[in-house]
Amino acid sequence: MGCGGSKSMLVPSGASDYKYLVQESWDKVSKTVDSKKSVRTLVIKRSGWKTVRIFVSSTFKDFHAEREILVKEVFPDLRQWCEKRRLHLVECDLRWGVPKDTTSEETLRMCLGEIDRCYQDNVMPFFLNLTSERCGWIPTHHDVPESLAREYRWIPGLSVTEMEILHGAYRTDNPNSVFLIRNSAFLKNLPEEYEKDFIDPNPIAPHKLGMLKQMLKNKLGDRVKWYDCEFAGIDSDGKVEFHGLQGTFSKEVFEFFKMRVEAQYPLMDESQDPYQQAREAHESFLKSRCTSVLGRNAILEKIEKYVVDIGQDCPLIITGGAGSGKSSIMARTADVAQTMAMNKQIPGGGSTGWHVFYHFVGAVPGSTDMEKCLKRLLKELNQVNEATMPKNLEMTCQLVCSVLSNPKTAPIIVCIDALNQFDDDKSSTLLSWLPRKLAPQIRVIMAMINDTPPHKFLCERASKPLEVVVTPLDMTARQEIVTELLGTYNKRLDATQMKSLLAKESSQNPLWLAVACEELRVFGLFDRVTNKINSMADGLLELLDQVFTRFEEENGGMLLSATLCLLETSATGLLEIELLKILGDEDNLIPQEKDSELEKDKGGEKSSKDLGPLPAAKWAVVYRALKPFLRPFGESGEGRLDFYHRALSKAVRRKYFESANLLSDQMWWHNKLAVYFNQSEHVDRKVEELPIHLLKLEDTVRLTNFLMDWNVFDRLYNEEYSTLLLKYWREGYGEGWQTMMANNYKESLEKLAVADDTSRDKMALRYEQIARVINQSGEHSTPLKLLEKSMSIEQDELGARPERMVELFALACTIYDDKLKLYEYVDPSQITDLRPTIDFALKSIAIRETLEGEVHKYKLGKIKIQLAFNLQAWKECGGDNTRSGDEANEQGQKEVESAIKLFKEIGDDGHLADAIMTKGVLEDRGSENQKKYYMDALELCVQAYGEFSVLTSRLLLNIGIMFEDMRNYQEAFNYYIRWQDVCEQVFGYHHPRTQRCRNCLEEPIYRRIQQARDAKAKKASNKDDNYNAEDREYVEDSESDPDSDY
């Protein structure tokens, strides 16, 4: 370069050259600024909890004091404010704890990659920059790989801090960004020996900082704020302290992010619909998995044919081994089906069109709970509301079975992935929710691992499903996958390397192939790629074992191992802030070989309140390594981490838990989480996690304390049936659990009654709630005593409020009615319990009739049916001098007529059918009137629920009994056969109700009818071409005579 040559010189010679280089860099910056303005009124609709990330950008040495204020004062206050708004706050300050041996590329990717996560979670990052008199590290051309420069539009000559500013705020004019610039006046009193930490020695620094501050002010205006502080001395660690930071600095940061978070995530007044929240989470997983499905066109075509074909009445199942790509196929199926439904490309949709329901078991929190899945299906089909939602899993399965077999149900395509991963439950294994014959407008597509219990059960059904087997990938598909996966990062294998990779038998498995490609992508030694391929384990679990070992060596060691073990041990995955807090106890990350029994009992734990979170930089290393194996946060933004595939769980268990001390190791991790969640103030998460770990530990002491916590009780209590609450008592204590539960709650009520802060209103409510729960457990004496106390408070002290008394009277009726259900037959001795059942029902009805609203109408109709049944029982018992049998019958008729009118007004055909059936029960046995009501009810029931429903089973039994009363045993037999078929379908073969069907059909009269019919069928099958009219006439005559076989 000669004299007077180009200004783009390599070595600046003076101030003008520095100014030129700085100006040149910013001229390049201006060309990368997004032309489209950011949306300043960004408001994000929330479903449940969200994670909010604040990225802190600054140079390191000169902002120690400010970071201390942020970490110890500002962020804790902001976090507490966020939690009241159902927001998790995570600060990302990567200047703290970056490992010394981190390479330049790793450091740059770590910093900018964390900003990417902020974009992913919050659309626009919450971004804080601190600037003073240092510009920090300016990477050279050799420090910035070409791929990273392209990805982040790197501007040569800028510092890392400047690039963070560009990426996180400047280019997008990010409204969530704020810049705090420290005035230089603090330097006047700063001791000379500390100036090197606060003044950048690089001669270009003053020019860069001057330009940066000016450009920020010009573009971002009032989001650039100056603050003052003064030297206040040196702390015990040799760090400079400042006066004045608690004023302007702290206040500006807190108020700015409070304002922006509140604007972007407004507090929703209405309660969140958990079913809609679940659908959004599944939709997010669907979008993450459906984009690339290579080599599976033939399978997708078969699925599409099943969807569009008319006349399908059985489900389609997709089977294959772990990692064979079933989830991606199901995601693509659901996505394509939605598009086709939207464009009216699926025949048979009628005026409403097709709805697509999809559920990916294990993909999102709570997705392994079959009851929640099926209830969400019912909600999306508008089959239930708050009042009519089934109270437990058995009833939910029964209703879903009815809905999917009902020709009146709106057209729907049901897609359920990983059916075999539902929580281990008899109902889920037996698939009682799936009818043998689907209605014409119903399609059910399910994926599962072959030879698992659901697969075997489906294949054993008389009506077998259609099955599509996900076969191993062929060579062309494998090559396409490798080329696409590596090509995304501008990498490729030569022919020899590709051949070596695909020669491994496990390359037929898409998950193995994806893991292998990820390993090759991050492998930095090009000349050793072939050796790397050859060293890869030929087996999915074995390859994952190698990957985890590499992670330990390169990405956090014990921190990474502990993270894997904690995630695998957790019940529902862990929030990032939970992991950071648990991992913050770095002295107790893993079990120690020679732990004493006392230490094991303590779990090696300090109180979580005494620990700070794991430094962000350490966590960033672990998270970056594990990210490919974690399910996406999704639109819910909750920030929960868990494995996206069951094979990863198996690999973790195989590597870390399957050893000689398997039990103790797993118990140590369960105790680690139990200790943390026992101290947690986040009640919802506590309820999700703590009982699972305490049950594993068989720790009844802590389990009792947990279940006796009223905040926990309120989360688990359900007026209809407290499924989980009862389950935890039952599994925790085994035989005698009802007594244990009742005694503990009675003791808790006694303490509550003498507490100074307990209102009488609250006390009355608690007595009622505990009475309901104990009654739900099957014990009925104690609930009546507790209910008397609740009634006494309500009547004597609270004015007998109608809205409360109606529920108390209804509960009293239910308790007595449940006692009566323990009897198999109606007997005059039951009058003692029938009298209060009827009296409390009448009291509840009298009040309920004065209250308005659909829920009250529904409850009123139900209790009127309940009353009518008990009045019929009263009649059967002969009545007494207070109410004769005929009076009971007359009153029952009035109540059931009223119930019929109510359900007609509501438009509830299912309960209307129940009411009409009850009207038939009240008629004379075997009369034509009874027959008419039963047949009307059956027709309406099948229209509302389909052939296979609980109500259908009751109707078929009653109709069979009716024909017995009419001595028409042939017809009775026909209905008993249908009754048995429905019970097997709805309740399962081994259910007591189904056994009752078989017992009925084993009675001598029905055995003779069956034998006669079998003989006729055999005779008919043996007839040849000489079959004559006389034979035919004989058969017809025999069948027409109801008593011919009696």
N, C-alpha and C positions, 0 to 999 in steps of 0.2 A: 504494500500500500504506500503510495508516494505522498509527497507534501500536497496538502490541499485536496486530498482524495476524499472518498466517501465518508460520511459521518458515521456509518454503521461499523465503527472501528471495534476491534476486540479489546483494546486496552484504553479506557478513557484517560485523557491527559489533563483535564481541568473541570471546573464547575459547569462550564457550558456544555461539555460533553456529557456529564452526568444528567443535566437537565434534558438534553436531547434524548438520551437513552430512556429516561423515565417517560418523557412525552411520547416517544415512539411506542413504548409498551402500552400506554393508555390509548393511543390511537388504534392499536390492534384490539384492545379491550372493547372499544366502542363498536367494532364490527361484529362482536360476538354477543352483544346485548340483545335480549329478546325484544323484538319489535312490538309484540302483543303485550299490552299492559296486564298486570296481574289483577285478579278480581279482589278488590278491597273489601267487598261486602261478603267475603267467604263465610258461609254458615253451613255447618255439616250436621246432618240429621244423625242422631245418636240412637244406638240400641244397646243399652247396658253400659258397662264400663268401657272407657277409652284410655289409651296411653298417650300422654303428651310428652314429647321430647324437647328439651332445651339444649341446643348445641352452644358450647362456650368456646369462642375463638379468641386467642390472644397469644402473645409471646409468653415465654415461660418464667424466666428469672424475675422479671420486673412486676409481676402481678400476683405474687404470693399473698400479700395482705388482702387484696380484693377477693381472691378465690376463697380464702378462709372465711370472709364475711358471707360470701355466696353459699358455701357449703354448710356452714354452721348456723346461719341466721336466715338469710333470704329464702333459700330453697326449702328448708324445713317449714317455714311459715307458708310459703306458696303451696307446698305439698299438702299441708293440712287443709288449706282453702280448697284445693282441687278435690280432695277426697270427699268433702261435703257435697261436691257436684258430680260424684261418681266418675272421677278422673284419676288416673295414676300418673304421677310426675316422675320422669326419669331425666336427670341431667347428664349430658355427655361432655365431660371436660377431659379431652384426650391429652392435654398438656401435662397431666398428672400421671406419672408412673409408666411412661413409654420405655420399654426395655432398651438398654444400651446397645445390645447386639442386633437390634432391628435394622434391616436393610433400608436403603432410601426408598425403594419401591414399596416395601411393606408399610413404611411410615406414611407415604403419600396416599396409598390406597386405604389405609386405616382412617386417616383424617377425612378424606373425601367420601369414602364409603359410609362413614357414620352419618354424614349429611344426606347421603342417598336414603338411608333408613328413616331419617326425619321426613324426607319428602314422601316416602312410602307410607308412613304412619299418619302424617298430619297434613298432607297435600302441600302446604307451605311450611318449611321448617320454622320452629321458634328458635331464633338465632340471636345470640348475644356476642358482640365483639368488644374487646377492651384494647385500646390503642394508647400509646404514650410516645416514648422517644426511641423505641427499638422496632425495627422492621422484621427481624428474625432471619431464619435460614432462607437463602435464595438458592434453590437447586440449580445445578448446571445442566447442560444438555444431556450429559451422560447419566445424570440421576433420574431422568424422566423417560421411561420406556416409551417407544412409539405408540404402543397400544393404549397406554394410559393418557398420553398427550391427545390422541384422537378422541378418546372416551370423554374427557373432561375439557376439551378445547383449551389446552394448556397454553398460556402466554409466556414465552421465554423472557426471563428477566424479572418475573414476579416472585415474591416470597410465598412461602406456603400459606402464611396468614392471609395474604392478598388473594390467593387462589380460593381459600375458604370463603372469603368475603364475596368473591365473584360467584362461586358455585351456590352458596347458600342464600345470597341476598341481592347482590348488585344487578346481576343479569336479569333477574325476574322481577325486580322492584318489589321484593318480598315484604308485604305489609306486617309480617310477624317478626321483622328484624329490627334491632335497636343497637346503636353504637355509642358506647361510653368512652369519651376521650379525656384523659387526665391532663389538666393544664400543667405546664412545665414549671410553675412557680415552686413546686415542692423541692426542686433541685437546689434552691438557695441554701437550705439548712441541711442538706444531705451530706454526711461525711464523705470526704474525698475517696476513701478506700472502698466505698460502695457504689461510686458512680459508674463503674464498669458494668454493674448489673442493670443499670437503668438507662445508659446512653449507648447506643449502637456504635461500635468502632468503625463500621464500614463507611467509607466516605460518601457513598451514594445514599446512605440512609436518610439524611435530612431532606434530600430532594424527593425521595420516594414517599416519606411520611407527609411532607408538605402537600404533594400532589394527591396522595390518598385522602387526606382530610378534606381537601378542597373538593375533590370529585364526589366524595360521600355527601358533603353538605349540599352541593349543587343538585344531586340526584334525589337524595333521600330526605332532605329538609329537616323537619322537626324531630325525626327519628335519630338524628345525630345530636348528642348532648355532651356538654363539657362539664366537668366537675373538678372541685379543688380538694386538696388534702395537704397535710403538713407532716413532716418527719416527726415521729414520736419516740424514737429509740430503737433498740435492738432486742428481740425476744431471746428466750433461752436457747433456741435453735440457731441463733445467729442470723435471723431473718429480720429485715427492716419492717417496722410497724409504722402506721400512719394514723393521725387524728382526722376525724371528719368523714370517714367512710360510712358511718352509721346514718348520716344525714342524707344528703342529696343522692349519693351513689346507691345506697340500699333502697331508698324510697323510689328512685327512678326505675330501677330494675323490677322491683316488686309490683309497682303500679302498672308499668307497661305490660308485663306478661299477664297480670291479672285482667287487664283490659282486653288484650288480644285473645286470651283463652276464653274469656266470657263471651266475646263477640263470635268466635269461631265455633265454640261448643256451648251454646246457651243451655241453661238448665231447663229441661223439659218438665212442664207441670204434670202432663198426663203420664200415667204409669206405662212402662214399656211392655209390649206384648211379647212374652217369651217365645211364642211360637213364630212370630214374624222375625224376631231376632235370630232364631235358629235357622230359618230359611235363608236369611241374608248370609249367615256364616257358611252354609252349605253351597250357596251360589258362588261365594268367593272361592271355595275349594274347587268347584266345578270349573270356573274360569281359569284356574291355575293349572288344571290337568287336561283340558280338552283341546289345547291348541295343536299339539303334535302327536298324532297316533299313526305311526308308520307300520306298514306291512300287515295291516289288519282290515283291509278293504272287504275281503270276502266275509269276515265276521260281521262287520258293520252292515253289509248288504242283507245278510240273514236277519239281523235285528230289525232293519227297516221294513223288510217284508212282513215280519211278524206284526209290526205296528200298524201297517196299512191294510193288511188282509182283513177281510170281513169274515165273521163267524168264528173267531178265536175264542175258546172258552177255557184255556189252560194257561198257566204261566210259562214264561221262557226263562231258563236259567243259563247263566254263563259260568262255566267251571274251568278251573286250571290251578296250577301250583302257585305257591307264594312268589310274588314278584313277576308273574307272567304278563302283567299289563292289564288286568281286569279293571282296575280303577280308572285308568285312562280311557278304556273302551266305554265304561259306564258313563264317564263324564262327557265324552263325545256323543254318546247316545242321547243323554238328557238334553244336551245343548242343541243337537240337530232336531230332536223331537219338539223342543220349544219353538224353534224357527219354523218348522213345518206346521205346527199348530197355529202359530201366529198368522201364517200365510194361507190357512185353510186348505192345507195339502193332505190332510188325513181324513179319509172318508168316515162317515158316521158320527160327525161331531154335532149334528143338529144345529139348532139356533145358538146354543151356548158355546160351541167349539170345544176343543180338548184342553184339559188342564194337565200340566206335567208336574208331578211330585217327585222330588229326588232327595235321597238320604244316603250319605257316605259314612258308614259306621266307622268310628274311630278317627275320623278326619277333623272333627271339631269337638269342643268340650260338650259333654253330656250326650254325645251321639250314640254311645253304646247302650243307652237306656231304651229298651224297646217300648215301654209304656209312653215315654215322651214322644218317640217317633210316631207311634200310631195315633196318639192324641193330636199331634200336628197334622197328620193326614186327615183326621176327622174335621179339624178346624178349617183346613184348606178346601174341604169339600162342603163346608157350611152345614155339616150334619149335627153339630152340637153348639151350644153356647155355654155361658158361665154356669147356668143352672143345670143343664142336662149333660155336662161332661161326666163320663164314667168315673167311678170313684176308685177303681183299682185296675191292675193289669188284666185280670181275668175278664172283668166286665168290658174293658177296652177291646180286648181280642174278640170277644163275642160280638160287639157292635161293629167292628171293622169287618168281620166275617159276613155279617148281614149286609153291610153297605156294598161290599165288593161283589156280592151275588145278586144284588137288587137291580133289576132292569130300569128302575126309576132313577138310579144314581147318575149324576152328571158324568159325561165321558171323561175318563182320566187315564193317564199313563203313569204307573207307579214304578220308579226306578230305585232299587235299594242295593247298594254296593257293600260287599264284605258281610253278608248275612251271618256268617259263622262267627263274627266278632261281637255280636250282641252279648251283653252280660249273661253269664251262665244262669239260665232260668228255664224251668220245665216248659213254660208256655212258649218261650222263644224257640226252644229246641224242637218242640212238636209242631210249631207253625200253626197253632190253632186259629190264628187270625186269617189264614188264607183258605178261602172256600175251595172245595173240590172242583166246583164248576164256576168260572167267572161269568158275570153278566156280559152280554154281547159288546157293551161299550166300555169294557174294562180291559186294560192291558197291564200285566205285572211282569217286570223284568228284574231278575235278581242275580247278583254275582256272588260266588262263594268258592272256597277251596274245595276241590273234589274230595270225596270220602269223609267229609266232616259230618257230624250228626244231622244238620239240616239237609244236606245233599242226600244222605241215605234215606232219611224220612220221606223226602219228596219222591224218590225213586221207588219206594215201597208202596206208595199210594196206588189205589186202583186206577185213578185217572192220573196218568204220569205226565210230567211237564215236558215241554219241548226243551232240548238241551243243545247248547252250542259249546264245544270244547275249545278253549284257547290253547292252541298247539304251540310248540316251540317256534321261534322265529326262523324263517328260512334264511339262507345266506344273503340273498339280495336285500331283504329287510334289515338284517343286521348291519350290512355295509352302509345302507342309507342312514340308519340311526347314528352310527359312528361319525359318518361324514357330517351330518347336521349338527350333532352335539359339539364336535371339535371345531367345525367351521364357524360356529357362532363367535369363537375367540380367535379366528384366523389361524387355526392350527389344523394340520392334516398329517395322516400317516402315509408312508410310501407303501407300495404294493406288498413288500415283504413283511413290514410291520403289521399291516392290516391282516395279512394271512395268518400271522402268528397269533394275533389277538382273537380272530374269529375261529381259530382252530381249537380254542378251549371250549369244552362241552358246555360250560355255563354261559357262554355268549349267546345261547339260545334264549336266555332269560333276560327280558328288558331291564329289570332292575339291576342285575349284575352288570349288564352292559353300560347302564347309566353311571353306576359307581366307578366302573373301570375307566370310563371316559373322563370323569371328574378327576380321578387320580392322575391320568395322563395330562390333563389340562394344567394342573398345578405343578407338574414335574418340570423343574427348570433346566435340566441338563439334556440338551437335545441329542448329544452324541451317545447318550446312554438310554434313550427311549426304548430301544429294542430289548436291552437287559431288563428294564422296568417291566415291560410287557411279559417277558418270560418268567419274571419273579412273582407275577400276580397269582394268587390262589385260585384254583379252578373249583369254586364253590361259593355260593352267596354268603353264607355265614362266615366262612373262612376268609373271604375277601374283606368283609366288614371288620373282622378281627384285625387284619393287617392295617386297615384304614385307621381304626381306633388307636392302634399302637403308634402309627405315624403321628396322629394328632397329639398323643401324649408327648412324643419327643419334640415336636415342633411348635405346638400351640397350647402351652399352658400346663403340661404335665399333670400333676395331681388335681389341679383345678378342673381340667377337662374330664378326668376320670370321675371326679365327684359330681360334676354336672350330669354326666350320663347316668350315673347311679341314682341321683336324685330324681331325674326325669322319669326313669323307669319305675322307681318305687312310688312315685306320686300317683294319686288316684285319677286325677283329671288334668295332668300337666301342671306347670307352675308359671305364675306370672314372672316376668323378668325382674321386677323389683323384689319378689320373694327370693328368687335365686341369688340375686346380688347380696341380699341381707344374710342368707344362710352361708354363702361362700365367703362372706366377710370375715368369718371365724376361721382364718387360714391355718390356725394352729390345730384345728380339729376337723380336717377335711375328710379323712378316711378312718376306718376302724384301725386301732392299733393291735398288733399281734398279741401283746401281753397285757391287754386291759384287765384290770382287776374287776371283780364282779360289781364293786361299787361304781367304778368308772363306767361300766357298761350300762348300769342302771341310769346313770346320769346322761349317758349318750355323749360324753365328752363335750358338753355344751356349756357355753356361757349364756347368760340371758341375752336374747336378741336385742333388748333395749340398750345393752351396754356395748353393742358392736356397731361399727359403721359398715356401709356397704362395700363390696369389692370395688377397688378403683376401676373407673370406666375403661382405661386403657387395657388392663388385664382382661376384663370381660370382653372387650372388642376382639381380642385375639381368639378367645374361646368361641365366641359367637360366630366369627367369620369362618372358622373351621367347620362348625356344626351346621351352619345355615342350610346347606344343600339337603340335610337330612331332617330338617324341622318343617312342620306344616306351616303354611303361610299364616300371618296374622289375620289377613282378610279384611273385609270392609268393617268388621266389628271393631277393629283397632284395639282390642282389649289387651293385647300384648302377652297372651298365654303361649308358652312354649311346650311342644311335645313332638314325639316322632311322627312322621307322616306315614310310616309303613310298619306293619307288625313285625316284619323281618328284622327291623332295626332293634326292636325290643328283644327279640330272641337273641340277636347278636350280643347285646349288652348283657343279658342274663348269662349267656354262654361264657363270655369273657370274664365277667366280674363276680358272678354269683355262684356258678357251678363249680364248687370246690368242696373240700372236706368239711369246712365249717360253713356250708351253705346257709343253714338256718340262722346262725348267729350273725352272719354278715347281713343278711336281709333284715333281720330284726334291728340291727344297728341303724340301718338307713330309715326303717320305719320309725324308730325312736327319734332319730334326728329330725324328721319332719313333724312327728307328734309334738316334740318340745317346741318347735317353732310355731306351729299353728295353735298350740295350747296358749301361747302368749299373744297371739295375733288379735288385734282389735277389729279386723275385717271379718265381721260375723258371717257373711255369705261364703267367703272362702273357707272359713273355719268349718262351717257346716259341710262343705263339699269334701274336705280332706281329712279332718281330725278323726272322725269315727272310724274311717276305713283303717287307719294306722293303729288305733287303739284296739280294734277287733283283731287285727293281725298279731298284736302284742299280747292279746288276752288280758289287757290292763283294765279290769272292771272298775278300779278305783277312779282313774281319770275319766273312764267312759261314763260313770255315774255322774261325776261332777259336770261333765259336758252336757249330758242329757237333762240335768236339773237346772241348767242355765236358762232363764226365762227368755232371753234373746234367741237362744238356739231353739227353744220350744216353739216360739212364734214362727220361726222359719220352717219347722217340720210339721206343725199342726195343720190338719185339714178337717174341716167340719164334717165332710162325708166319710173320709177314711184316711188316717195319717199313716200312709204306707211305710215311709222310711223311718219314722219315729218308732213304730211298732217293730219294724225289722231289726233296728239296732238293739232294742231291749231283748228281743227274742234270740238273736244270734249271740248277744253278749252274755246272756245268763242261762240259756237253755231251759231245762225243765224247771217249772216254777217261776218263770219270768214274769207272768202276769201279777203274781203276788208281790214279787220284788218291786216291780214298777209301781203298783198301787201304793205300797207302803212308803216308797220314796216320795211320791207325789203328795201323799197325805201329810207327810212330815214337812215338805216344802210349803204346803198351803198353811200349815200351822205357824210357820215362821213368818210367812207373808202377812198373815192376819194380825200379828202383833207389831209389825214394822210401822214406824211413824209416818213414812211417806206413801203408804198404801191407801188409796182412796177406796171407798166402799163400792164404787162403780167397778173399779179394777178387781176388787175381791170377788164380787158376784160373777164377773166374767171368767175369772180363773177357776172358780168352782165348776162352772158350766163346762169349760173347756176340758178340764181334767175328767169330769164325768163322762164326756163324750169319748175321750181317748180310752179310758178303762172299759167302757162299754164296747168299743171297737175291738178290744182285745179278747172279748168273749166272756167277761165277768160282769154280772149285772146287779149284784146286791150293793156293792160300794158306790156305783154311780148314782143310785137312787138317793143314798144318804147325802152325797155331795150336792146333788141337784136340790134337795130340800133346803140346804144352807143358802144356795144361790137364790132360790125363790124367796126365802125368808128375808134376805137383804133387800131384794128388789121390791117386795111387797111392803115391808115394814119401814124401810129407810129411804127408798128411791122413788116412791110414788107409783109403783107398778106400771112402768112405762109400757105401752102396748107393743112397741117394736121389739122389746126385750121379752116380755111375758109370752108372746106368741112363739118365740123360739124355745123357751123353757118348757112350755106345755107340749110342744111338738117333740122335744127330746124325751120328755117323760113317756109320751106315747110310744116312741121308738124303743126305749129301753124295755118296757113291758112287752111290746110286740116281739122284740128279739128273744125274750124269755120264752114266749109262746112258741116260737119257731123251733125250739129244742124238742118239742113233742112231735111224734110222728103222726099221731091221730088226734082228732078232736075228742075230748073227754069231759064230762060234766065237772070234774075236779078243777078244770082250767078256768071256771067262772071267777075264781079269786083274782087271777091276773087279767082276765078279760075286762072286768069292771073298770079298773083304773085306766086300762088301755083306751077303752071307749070314752071314758069321762075326760081324759086329757086331750084326746083327739077333738072332742066337741068344744072344749075350752079354746084350743088353738084355732079351730075353724071360726069360732065366734069373733076372735080378734082379727084373724087373717082376712076375713071378708070386709073389714073396714080399711085395709091398707091397699095402696095402689101400686101398680108396676107389674111388668111381665114376670119377674121372679116370684112375686107373691102369688100371682095367678097360678103359676106352675106348681109351687109348693102347696097351694090350696087344693088343686086338682089331685095331687099325689096323696095328700093325707085323707081326702074324701074317699078315694079308692081303698086306702088302708083301713079306714073306718068301716066301709061297706063290707069288706072281708071279715072283719072282726064281729060285726053285727050278724053276719051269716053264721059264724062260729057260735055266737051267743044263741042263735036260733037252734043250731044243732045240739047244743048243750041243754036245751029245754027252757032257757030263760029263768027268771025268778019273779018275785012279787013286785019288783021295781020296774021291770021291763020284760014283757012276755016275748015268746018267740015270734009271734005274729007282729008285735010292735017293732021288734028289732028288724024284721024283714021289711016292713013298710018304711021304716026310717032309712034302712040300707038302700032301698030303691030310690028314695029322694036324693040321697047323697051321691049315688052313682049317676043319676040324671044330671045333677049339678056339675059333676066332674066332666061328663060328656060335653056339656055346654061350654065349660071353661076351655077344654082342649080344642074344641072347634073354633073358639074365638082366637086362641093362640095360634092355631094352624098346626098343631102338633099331632100328626096322624098316628104316630107310634103309640103315644100315651092315650090317644082316643081309642085305639084298638084295645088297649089294656082295660079302659073303662067299660067298653062294650062287652068285653069278655066277663068282667065282673058283674055286669048286669045279667049276663047269662047264668053265672054262678048262683045268683039270687032267685032265679026261676025254679019251678018245680023240676026235680031231677027227671031227665028223659022226656021232658015235654017238648012240643013243637016250638014253643017260644024260646026255650033254651037252645034248641038246635039252630033257630034263626039267628040269635045273637052270636052264638059261637061261630057260625059260618060267615056272618058279616065281619066279625072281628078278625077271623083268619084271613079273609080277602084283603082287608085294610092293612093288617100286619105285614103280609107278604109284599104289598105295595110299598109300605114304609121301610121295612127292614130286610125284605127278601125272605127266601125259604129258610135260611139258616140263621136263626136268632133265638135269644133266650125266650122271648115272648112266644115265638112260634112253637117252641118245645112245650111250653105250658099249655098253649091252646090245643095242640095235638093230643096231649095227655087228657085234658078235660073232655075233648070230643070223643076220645076212645072210651072214657068212663061213661059218657052220655049214651053211646051206642050199647054199652054193656047194660045200662039201666033199661034200654029199649029192647034188650035181648037180641040185638042184631050183632052177633059175635063176629060174623064175617067182616062187617064194616069196622067194628072195633079193632079187629086184627090189622086191617089195612092202615088205620091211623096209628096203631102202636108201632107198626113197622116204620112208618114215616117218622114217628116220635124218636125211635131208636136211631135212625139215620141222622136226624137233626142233632140229637144229643152227642153222637160220636163226632160230628163235625164241629159243633160249637164248644163242647166241654172236653172232648177227648175220650178215647176208649176206656180209660181206667177211672174216669170221674165217677163219684158215687151216684150221680143222677143217671149216667149211662148204664151203670150196673143195675139200677132200679128198672130200666127198660128191659134188660135181659132177663131179670127175675120175673117180670110180668109175662114176657113171651114164653117163659119156661112153665107157666101154669098149664095143667093138663089140657084144658080146652083149646088153648092156642097151639100147643104141641100137636094136637090131633088135626087142627086146621092146616098147620104147616105140612104135616105128613101127607094129608090128602092132596094138597096142592102139588107137593113134590111128585106124588104118584101120578097125578094127571099130566104133569109136565113130562115125566118120563115116558108115559104112554103115548103122548102126542109126538114125542121125538122118535118113537119107534114105528110110527105109522108109515106105510109106504104109499104108493100111488093108489092103493085100493081103499084109502081113507074114505068113509062114506058119510052120508048125511045123518044117519042114525047116531053115529059116534059123536058127531058135532053137536047134535041136538042134546045128547046126554050131558055133555060138558056144560053147555049153556044152561040147561035146567038145574044142574047141580050148583053152579055158581050163583044162580038167581035166588036160591033158597037159603036164607040167612042161618037157618038151624040145621042144614043138611048134614053137617059134620058134628053136631052136638050130641 
